[in-house]
Amino acid sequence: MILTALIHNYPLITAFVSMLIAQIIKFPLLYIMEKKLEPMIMFSNGGMPSSHSAFVTSLTTALGIKYGVESPYFAIATVFALITMWDAAGVRYQASEHARILNILVQDFQNLVEHVKYKTKRTRNQVPLKELLGHKPFEVLVGSFLGFLIAFIIKYWVYQ
């Protein structure tokens, strides 16, 4: 009963399908754009396209299609989507840049220690910080467009 209701929940299904598609296409896009074979990119955040943006934009679009753009559902989803995309391209992107710079500084320091042969009490190497956390604005825009497109495709091909 609940499973049937979930399967017929067009906005929810649309959001999850959009996120899944965005995550899956990160792998071939990374290979095409940067010639890197990193299958684990499909299970991480950051990269092209933004799955967060696809997720919230498809939800917002589906709610707009189903209930109208004047509905409170659409309004709530729009605010939620804008905050999510602002965060992905702003705060999380800056955190990515900080992690990248900190990793360079730590590596440079380790190289300096090796160069002067100074013995430190630390016996383990610093694990690099994760650098792929946020998105460039274009990645957010592409993710948002993907979510918008998938919401219409699912509505007119699946839920008619």
Z-matrix of the N, CA and C atoms (Angstrom, degrees):
N
C 1 1.438
C 2 1.536 1 110.39
N 3 1.339 2 116.40 1 -52.90
C 4 1.466 3 119.48 2 179.25
C 5 1.517 4 110.07 3 -68.45
N 6 1.333 5 117.22 4 -40.90
C 7 1.459 6 120.89 5 179.13
C 8 1.524 7 111.11 6 -60.74
N 9 1.311 8 117.06 7 -41.93
C 10 1.470 9 121.26 8 177.74
C 11 1.523 10 110.63 9 -62.07
N 12 1.333 11 115.55 10 -41.97
C 13 1.467 12 119.65 11 178.60
C 14 1.526 13 110.84 12 -63.47
N 15 1.322 14 116.98 13 -40.26
C 16 1.463 15 120.48 14 179.11
C 17 1.526 16 111.50 15 -66.20
N 18 1.315 17 117.05 16 -41.46
C 19 1.462 18 121.24 17 -179.89
C 20 1.525 19 111.06 18 -63.60
N 21 1.308 20 116.79 19 -31.79
C 22 1.457 21 120.57 20 -179.79
C 23 1.532 22 113.20 21 -91.92
N 24 1.313 23 116.46 22 5.58
C 25 1.464 24 120.64 23 177.86
C 26 1.529 25 108.45 24 -85.33
N 27 1.330 26 115.45 25 90.27
C 28 1.469 27 121.76 26 -175.71
C 29 1.530 28 113.37 27 -53.04
N 30 1.338 29 120.66 28 -48.76
C 31 1.473 30 118.76 29 -179.39
C 32 1.527 31 113.33 30 -61.85
N 33 1.321 32 116.89 31 -40.84
C 34 1.464 33 120.26 32 -178.27
C 35 1.529 34 111.38 33 -67.99
N 36 1.312 35 116.81 34 -47.62
C 37 1.467 36 120.87 35 178.92
C 38 1.527 37 110.50 36 -60.84
N 39 1.320 38 116.58 37 -43.14
C 40 1.466 39 121.55 38 179.40
C 41 1.525 40 111.11 39 -59.22
N 42 1.313 41 116.86 40 -44.59
C 43 1.467 42 120.42 41 -179.44
C 44 1.525 43 111.29 42 -61.99
N 45 1.326 44 116.60 43 -46.68
C 46 1.463 45 119.37 44 -178.36
C 47 1.532 46 112.60 45 -69.20
N 48 1.313 47 117.52 46 -37.71
C 49 1.467 48 120.34 47 177.01
C 50 1.528 49 109.97 48 -64.04
N 51 1.316 50 117.13 49 -41.99
C 52 1.468 51 120.92 50 179.09
C 53 1.520 52 111.33 51 -62.12
N 54 1.330 53 116.25 52 -44.71
C 55 1.458 54 119.51 53 179.12
C 56 1.521 55 110.64 54 -63.21
N 57 1.322 56 117.16 55 -43.21
C 58 1.460 57 121.43 56 179.96
C 59 1.531 58 111.42 57 -62.71
N 60 1.309 59 117.19 58 -45.84
C 61 1.469 60 120.72 59 179.34
C 62 1.523 61 110.56 60 -63.06
N 63 1.336 62 117.02 61 -43.60
C 64 1.468 63 120.22 62 179.05
C 65 1.522 64 111.11 63 -60.92
N 66 1.326 65 117.22 64 -41.48
C 67 1.461 66 120.27 65 179.15
C 68 1.527 67 111.56 66 -66.22
N 69 1.318 68 116.81 67 -40.96
C 70 1.463 69 120.63 68 -177.76
C 71 1.526 70 111.58 69 -67.71
N 72 1.331 71 117.75 70 -41.27
C 73 1.464 72 118.56 71 -176.18
C 74 1.529 73 113.16 72 -76.89
N 75 1.330 74 117.65 73 -6.29
C 76 1.468 75 119.29 74 174.65
C 77 1.525 76 111.08 75 -61.37
N 78 1.342 77 116.19 76 -37.48
C 79 1.461 78 120.50 77 -176.86
C 80 1.532 79 112.23 78 -63.10
N 81 1.347 80 119.94 79 -55.71
C 82 1.470 81 117.94 80 179.22
C 83 1.535 82 112.94 81 -66.90
N 84 1.333 83 117.33 82 -33.53
C 85 1.470 84 118.84 83 178.68
C 86 1.526 85 111.59 84 -64.44
N 87 1.329 86 117.01 85 -40.40
C 88 1.462 87 120.37 86 178.10
C 89 1.523 88 110.24 87 -63.05
N 90 1.324 89 116.55 88 -39.47
C 91 1.460 90 119.66 89 178.65
C 92 1.535 91 110.97 90 -67.18
N 93 1.316 92 117.21 91 -43.78
C 94 1.468 93 121.29 92 -179.65
C 95 1.524 94 111.13 93 -64.91
N 96 1.330 95 116.70 94 -43.84
C 97 1.462 96 120.54 95 -173.77
C 98 1.525 97 113.23 96 -81.47
N 99 1.350 98 117.60 97 -36.52
C 100 1.460 99 119.68 98 -173.10
C 101 1.528 100 114.31 99 -125.13
N 102 1.341 101 116.97 100 2.48
C 103 1.469 102 122.33 101 -178.58
C 104 1.524 103 112.10 102 55.16
N 105 1.349 104 116.56 103 38.77
C 106 1.460 105 122.08 104 177.32
C 107 1.519 106 108.90 105 -112.67
N 108 1.333 107 115.91 106 131.94
C 109 1.460 108 121.32 107 174.76
C 110 1.526 109 108.46 108 -99.50
N 111 1.321 110 116.38 109 95.92
C 112 1.458 111 121.88 110 -179.89
C 113 1.525 112 109.43 111 -131.70
N 114 1.326 113 118.11 112 84.93
C 115 1.463 114 120.03 113 -179.19
C 116 1.528 115 113.75 114 -59.79
N 117 1.325 116 117.24 115 -27.17
C 118 1.469 117 120.01 116 -178.57
C 119 1.529 118 112.37 117 -67.93
N 120 1.323 119 117.62 118 -11.25
C 121 1.466 120 120.17 119 176.59
C 122 1.527 121 110.08 120 -59.97
N 123 1.329 122 116.67 121 -26.43
C 124 1.467 123 120.25 122 -179.87
C 125 1.524 124 112.38 123 -68.48
N 126 1.325 125 117.07 124 -16.76
C 127 1.463 126 121.44 125 -177.52
C 128 1.526 127 112.51 126 -111.87
N 129 1.333 128 116.55 127 14.92
C 130 1.463 129 119.34 128 -178.42
C 131 1.524 130 110.16 129 -122.64
N 132 1.307 131 114.60 130 167.75
C 133 1.460 132 118.66 131 174.54
C 134 1.524 133 108.95 132 -95.61
N 135 1.310 134 116.60 133 164.08
C 136 1.451 135 121.19 134 -174.87
C 137 1.514 136 110.20 135 88.14
N 138 1.308 137 116.35 136 168.50
C 139 1.454 138 121.41 137 178.11
C 140 1.515 139 113.60 138 92.82
N 141 1.328 140 113.96 139 179.73
C 142 1.469 141 122.07 140 -175.38
C 143 1.513 142 109.94 141 -103.97
N 144 1.305 143 119.38 142 129.48
C 145 1.470 144 129.93 143 -9.29
C 146 1.527 145 110.54 144 -86.20
N 147 1.298 146 116.29 145 170.20
C 148 1.461 147 120.99 146 177.55
C 149 1.527 148 109.52 147 -73.32
N 150 1.328 149 116.22 148 113.16
C 151 1.467 150 119.31 149 178.50
C 152 1.528 151 110.58 150 -72.38
N 153 1.339 152 116.83 151 -28.57
C 154 1.465 153 119.38 152 175.33
C 155 1.528 154 109.87 153 -61.81
N 156 1.321 155 115.99 154 -43.99
C 157 1.465 156 119.93 155 -179.69
C 158 1.522 157 111.30 156 -67.53
N 159 1.318 158 116.84 157 -40.97
C 160 1.470 159 120.15 158 177.18
C 161 1.525 160 110.10 159 -61.90
N 162 1.319 161 116.73 160 -42.74
C 163 1.457 162 123.45 161 -179.08
C 164 1.530 163 111.47 162 -59.07
N 165 1.340 164 116.26 163 -55.05
C 166 1.469 165 118.93 164 -174.92
C 167 1.526 166 112.56 165 -75.79
N 168 1.329 167 117.81 166 -31.24
C 169 1.465 168 119.41 167 178.55
C 170 1.522 169 110.87 168 -70.91
N 171 1.326 170 117.40 169 -39.45
C 172 1.462 171 118.96 170 178.67
C 173 1.526 172 110.66 171 -67.21
N 174 1.324 173 117.43 172 -38.29
C 175 1.462 174 120.45 173 176.06
C 176 1.526 175 110.29 174 -61.82
N 177 1.312 176 116.91 175 -47.49
C 178 1.469 177 121.78 176 179.89
C 179 1.519 178 110.86 177 -61.26
N 180 1.319 179 116.74 178 -45.63
C 181 1.469 180 121.28 179 179.96
C 182 1.521 181 110.89 180 -63.06
N 183 1.325 182 116.79 181 -45.00
C 184 1.469 183 120.60 182 179.74
C 185 1.528 184 111.31 183 -61.97
N 186 1.319 185 116.50 184 -40.61
C 187 1.468 186 119.52 185 177.66
C 188 1.527 187 111.03 186 -66.44
N 189 1.330 188 116.00 187 -37.50
C 190 1.465 189 119.58 188 176.42
C 191 1.515 190 111.77 189 -64.93
N 192 1.327 191 117.02 190 -40.88
C 193 1.469 192 121.26 191 178.60
C 194 1.527 193 110.38 192 -66.32
N 195 1.325 194 116.63 193 -45.29
C 196 1.465 195 120.82 194 -174.20
C 197 1.535 196 113.40 195 -75.16
N 198 1.342 197 116.93 196 -42.69
C 199 1.466 198 120.02 197 -173.20
C 200 1.530 199 114.01 198 -112.10
N 201 1.324 200 116.92 199 -8.32
C 202 1.457 201 120.94 200 -178.57
C 203 1.518 202 111.28 201 95.09
N 204 1.319 203 115.55 202 151.09
C 205 1.461 204 119.98 203 -177.57
C 206 1.523 205 112.57 204 -74.14
N 207 1.323 206 117.30 205 -10.52
C 208 1.469 207 120.46 206 177.09
C 209 1.528 208 112.13 207 -89.90
N 210 1.335 209 117.73 208 -2.06
C 211 1.462 210 120.96 209 -176.71
C 212 1.530 211 111.09 210 -77.10
N 213 1.335 212 116.15 211 153.65
C 214 1.472 213 118.95 212 175.68
C 215 1.533 214 112.16 213 -66.64
N 216 1.337 215 117.55 214 -26.66
C 217 1.472 216 120.39 215 177.20
C 218 1.531 217 110.70 216 -62.19
N 219 1.323 218 115.07 217 -45.04
C 220 1.462 219 120.16 218 179.32
C 221 1.531 220 110.23 219 -64.33
N 222 1.322 221 116.66 220 -41.18
C 223 1.467 222 120.47 221 -179.74
C 224 1.527 223 111.29 222 -62.40
N 225 1.320 224 116.23 223 -46.09
C 226 1.468 225 120.51 224 179.77
C 227 1.526 226 110.22 225 -63.08
N 228 1.321 227 116.38 226 -45.59
C 229 1.469 228 120.31 227 -179.21
C 230 1.527 229 111.32 228 -64.65
N 231 1.321 230 117.25 229 -36.74
C 232 1.473 231 120.61 230 179.32
C 233 1.524 232 110.64 231 -63.40
N 234 1.329 233 116.70 232 -45.97
C 235 1.467 234 120.34 233 178.69
C 236 1.521 235 110.08 234 -62.61
N 237 1.323 236 116.62 235 -44.93
C 238 1.460 237 122.09 236 177.69
C 239 1.532 238 110.89 237 -58.93
N 240 1.324 239 117.11 238 -44.08
C 241 1.473 240 122.01 239 -179.55
C 242 1.527 241 111.10 240 -64.64
N 243 1.307 242 116.83 241 -44.31
C 244 1.468 243 119.89 242 -178.89
C 245 1.526 244 111.61 243 -64.54
N 246 1.322 245 116.60 244 -41.38
C 247 1.472 246 119.78 245 177.48
C 248 1.529 247 110.26 246 -63.52
N 249 1.323 248 117.02 247 -43.98
C 250 1.464 249 121.55 248 -179.65
C 251 1.522 250 111.25 249 -61.62
N 252 1.328 251 116.47 250 -45.99
C 253 1.477 252 119.95 251 -178.31
C 254 1.529 253 111.04 252 -70.54
N 255 1.318 254 117.43 253 -36.20
C 256 1.473 255 120.85 254 177.38
C 257 1.529 256 109.33 255 -63.19
N 258 1.307 257 116.27 256 -43.21
C 259 1.455 258 121.54 257 179.18
C 260 1.531 259 111.23 258 -64.75
N 261 1.334 260 117.00 259 -43.14
C 262 1.471 261 120.75 260 -178.58
C 263 1.523 262 111.71 261 -62.96
N 264 1.331 263 116.41 262 -40.70
C 265 1.466 264 120.24 263 -177.24
C 266 1.523 265 112.26 264 -89.73
N 267 1.310 266 117.81 265 -14.80
C 268 1.457 267 120.48 266 -176.66
C 269 1.507 268 112.41 267 -107.28
N 270 1.311 269 115.88 268 -85.33
C 271 1.465 270 121.79 269 -173.43
C 272 1.521 271 111.84 270 -60.23
N 273 1.346 272 117.01 271 -50.80
C 274 1.468 273 118.99 272 -177.16
C 275 1.526 274 111.81 273 -68.22
N 276 1.339 275 117.95 274 -33.24
C 277 1.460 276 119.61 275 177.15
C 278 1.530 277 110.10 276 -66.15
N 279 1.337 278 116.62 277 -41.67
C 280 1.461 279 119.67 278 178.03
C 281 1.525 280 111.14 279 -64.99
N 282 1.327 281 117.25 280 -36.72
C 283 1.470 282 120.20 281 176.02
C 284 1.531 283 110.13 282 -62.52
N 285 1.332 284 116.79 283 -36.88
C 286 1.474 285 120.95 284 176.38
C 287 1.517 286 110.78 285 -61.88
N 288 1.319 287 115.80 286 -44.18
C 289 1.470 288 120.42 287 -179.98
C 290 1.529 289 110.65 288 -64.69
N 291 1.335 290 117.03 289 -41.28
C 292 1.462 291 119.97 290 177.51
C 293 1.521 292 110.97 291 -62.13
N 294 1.320 293 116.96 292 -43.10
C 295 1.466 294 120.61 293 179.35
C 296 1.526 295 110.55 294 -62.33
N 297 1.325 296 116.94 295 -41.47
C 298 1.472 297 120.91 296 179.63
C 299 1.528 298 110.25 297 -61.48
N 300 1.319 299 117.19 298 -45.49
C 301 1.468 300 121.65 299 -178.72
C 302 1.528 301 110.51 300 -68.10
N 303 1.321 302 117.09 301 -42.42
C 304 1.467 303 119.74 302 177.88
C 305 1.525 304 111.59 303 -62.32
N 306 1.319 305 117.17 304 -38.80
C 307 1.472 306 119.76 305 177.28
C 308 1.520 307 111.10 306 -62.97
N 309 1.322 308 117.41 307 -39.20
C 310 1.470 309 121.23 308 177.40
C 311 1.526 310 109.85 309 -64.42
N 312 1.334 311 116.60 310 -45.00
C 313 1.467 312 120.15 311 -179.61
C 314 1.529 313 111.66 312 -62.33
N 315 1.328 314 117.22 313 -43.43
C 316 1.467 315 121.04 314 179.41
C 317 1.524 316 109.82 315 -63.47
N 318 1.332 317 117.21 316 -43.53
C 319 1.471 318 120.23 317 179.46
C 320 1.526 319 110.78 318 -64.79
N 321 1.325 320 116.71 319 -42.23
C 322 1.467 321 120.02 320 177.99
C 323 1.526 322 110.89 321 -62.50
N 324 1.318 323 116.79 322 -40.80
C 325 1.454 324 119.95 323 178.57
C 326 1.524 325 110.95 324 -64.49
N 327 1.333 326 117.18 325 -43.21
C 328 1.464 327 120.50 326 178.06
C 329 1.527 328 110.93 327 -62.58
N 330 1.333 329 116.55 328 -38.80
C 331 1.470 330 119.99 329 176.70
C 332 1.524 331 110.91 330 -64.70
N 333 1.328 332 117.18 331 -39.33
C 334 1.465 333 121.35 332 178.47
C 335 1.523 334 110.51 333 -63.98
N 336 1.329 335 116.58 334 -43.99
C 337 1.466 336 121.15 335 179.22
C 338 1.524 337 109.63 336 -61.09
N 339 1.317 338 116.57 337 -43.25
C 340 1.472 339 120.31 338 178.00
C 341 1.527 340 110.86 339 -63.32
N 342 1.310 341 115.63 340 -39.05
C 343 1.470 342 120.41 341 -176.50
C 344 1.530 343 111.60 342 -66.37
N 345 1.303 344 117.29 343 -43.15
C 346 1.467 345 119.76 344 -178.85
C 347 1.526 346 112.15 345 -89.61
N 348 1.336 347 115.33 346 -1.10
C 349 1.463 348 122.17 347 177.84
C 350 1.520 349 112.18 348 55.05
N 351 1.292 350 114.36 349 42.46
C 352 1.460 351 121.01 350 177.86
C 353 1.518 352 108.22 351 -87.67
N 354 1.303 353 116.85 352 127.06
C 355 1.463 354 121.53 353 -179.39
C 356 1.538 355 108.96 354 -85.00
N 357 1.316 356 114.60 355 124.30
C 358 1.461 357 118.98 356 175.96
C 359 1.509 358 108.72 357 -106.28
N 360 1.305 359 116.48 358 163.39
C 361 1.460 360 121.15 359 179.61
C 362 1.517 361 111.44 360 -77.68
N 363 1.293 362 117.07 361 -18.22
C 364 1.468 363 119.61 362 179.11
C 365 1.519 364 109.39 363 -73.63
N 366 1.303 365 115.33 364 133.00
C 367 1.457 366 119.50 365 -178.66
C 368 1.519 367 112.21 366 -107.24
N 369 1.317 368 117.82 367 -6.89
C 370 1.460 369 119.68 368 -179.16
C 371 1.521 370 109.76 369 -115.63
N 372 1.295 371 114.77 370 153.67
C 373 1.455 372 120.38 371 176.67
C 374 1.522 373 109.40 372 -82.14
N 375 1.299 374 115.69 373 151.04
C 376 1.460 375 122.08 374 177.03
C 377 1.524 376 109.40 375 -70.88
N 378 1.325 377 116.45 376 129.06
C 379 1.461 378 120.84 377 176.23
C 380 1.530 379 107.05 378 -76.16
N 381 1.322 380 117.81 379 127.29
C 382 1.470 381 119.52 380 -178.57
C 383 1.529 382 111.60 381 -61.13
N 384 1.313 383 114.81 382 145.22
C 385 1.462 384 120.70 383 175.46
C 386 1.521 385 109.27 384 -71.60
N 387 1.319 386 116.35 385 150.16
C 388 1.456 387 120.82 386 176.66
C 389 1.531 388 108.26 387 -70.00
N 390 1.319 389 116.15 388 127.36
C 391 1.456 390 120.55 389 -175.42
C 392 1.522 391 113.43 390 -98.16
N 393 1.315 392 117.80 391 -22.44
C 394 1.454 393 120.45 392 -176.62
C 395 1.529 394 109.08 393 -94.54
N 396 1.319 395 116.29 394 88.09
C 397 1.461 396 121.93 395 -176.92
C 398 1.518 397 112.09 396 -116.66
N 399 1.292 398 116.61 397 -41.43
C 400 1.460 399 121.17 398 -174.26
C 401 1.507 400 112.07 399 -118.13
N 402 1.314 401 114.93 400 -164.62
C 403 1.457 402 120.61 401 -174.91
C 404 1.519 403 111.73 402 -133.89
N 405 1.317 404 114.27 403 149.87
C 406 1.454 405 120.17 404 168.29
C 407 1.525 406 106.83 405 -74.47
N 408 1.323 407 118.10 406 153.86
C 409 1.470 408 119.62 407 -178.95
C 410 1.528 409 113.71 408 -53.73
N 411 1.321 410 118.15 409 -36.17
C 412 1.469 411 120.32 410 -179.97
C 413 1.529 412 110.94 411 -65.61
N 414 1.334 413 118.02 412 -37.17
C 415 1.462 414 121.65 413 178.04
C 416 1.533 415 111.10 414 -64.76
N 417 1.330 416 115.64 415 -36.90
C 418 1.468 417 121.14 416 176.10
C 419 1.525 418 109.82 417 -66.94
N 420 1.318 419 116.31 418 -43.22
C 421 1.467 420 121.08 419 179.75
C 422 1.531 421 110.78 420 -62.38
N 423 1.320 422 117.72 421 -45.13
C 424 1.468 423 121.28 422 179.54
C 425 1.526 424 110.35 423 -64.67
N 426 1.333 425 117.77 424 -43.22
C 427 1.461 426 121.15 425 177.24
C 428 1.517 427 111.78 426 -60.95
N 429 1.316 428 115.87 427 -41.00
C 430 1.461 429 120.84 428 178.94
C 431 1.529 430 111.10 429 -64.93
N 432 1.317 431 116.53 430 -43.83
C 433 1.468 432 120.43 431 177.62
C 434 1.524 433 110.73 432 -62.79
N 435 1.316 434 116.82 433 -41.27
C 436 1.466 435 121.39 434 178.37
C 437 1.531 436 110.41 435 -60.82
N 438 1.316 437 117.41 436 -45.93
C 439 1.457 438 121.29 437 178.73
C 440 1.517 439 112.42 438 -61.93
N 441 1.320 440 116.47 439 -41.29
C 442 1.464 441 122.40 440 178.26
C 443 1.526 442 110.11 441 -61.58
N 444 1.317 443 115.83 442 -47.58
C 445 1.457 444 122.03 443 -178.88
C 446 1.537 445 111.35 444 -63.90
N 447 1.312 446 117.35 445 -45.29
C 448 1.466 447 121.23 446 -178.78
C 449 1.526 448 111.13 447 -64.24
N 450 1.327 449 117.81 448 -36.14
C 451 1.469 450 120.42 449 178.31
C 452 1.527 451 110.80 450 -60.21
N 453 1.335 452 117.15 451 -41.55
C 454 1.459 453 120.12 452 178.58
C 455 1.526 454 111.79 453 -71.92
N 456 1.318 455 116.76 454 -40.61
C 457 1.467 456 120.36 455 179.65
C 458 1.530 457 110.23 456 -61.31
N 459 1.317 458 116.55 457 -47.82
C 460 1.469 459 119.63 458 -179.04
C 461 1.527 460 110.95 459 -64.77
N 462 1.320 461 117.40 460 -40.66
C 463 1.462 462 120.01 461 -179.06
C 464 1.529 463 111.21 462 -61.92
N 465 1.301 464 117.30 463 -46.09
C 466 1.455 465 119.55 464 -172.82
C 467 1.526 466 114.51 465 -91.27
N 468 1.336 467 118.71 466 -13.67
C 469 1.467 468 120.06 467 177.34
C 470 1.519 469 112.22 468 -105.86
N 471 1.328 470 117.94 469 -26.32
C 472 1.462 471 120.39 470 -175.76
C 473 1.532 472 111.56 471 -109.46
N 474 1.316 473 116.73 472 -52.19
C 475 1.464 474 120.24 473 -173.26
C 476 1.521 475 114.20 474 -96.03
N 477 1.293 476 118.58 475 -11.17
C 478 1.465 477 126.17 476 178.86
C 479 1.487 478 110.79 477 27.49
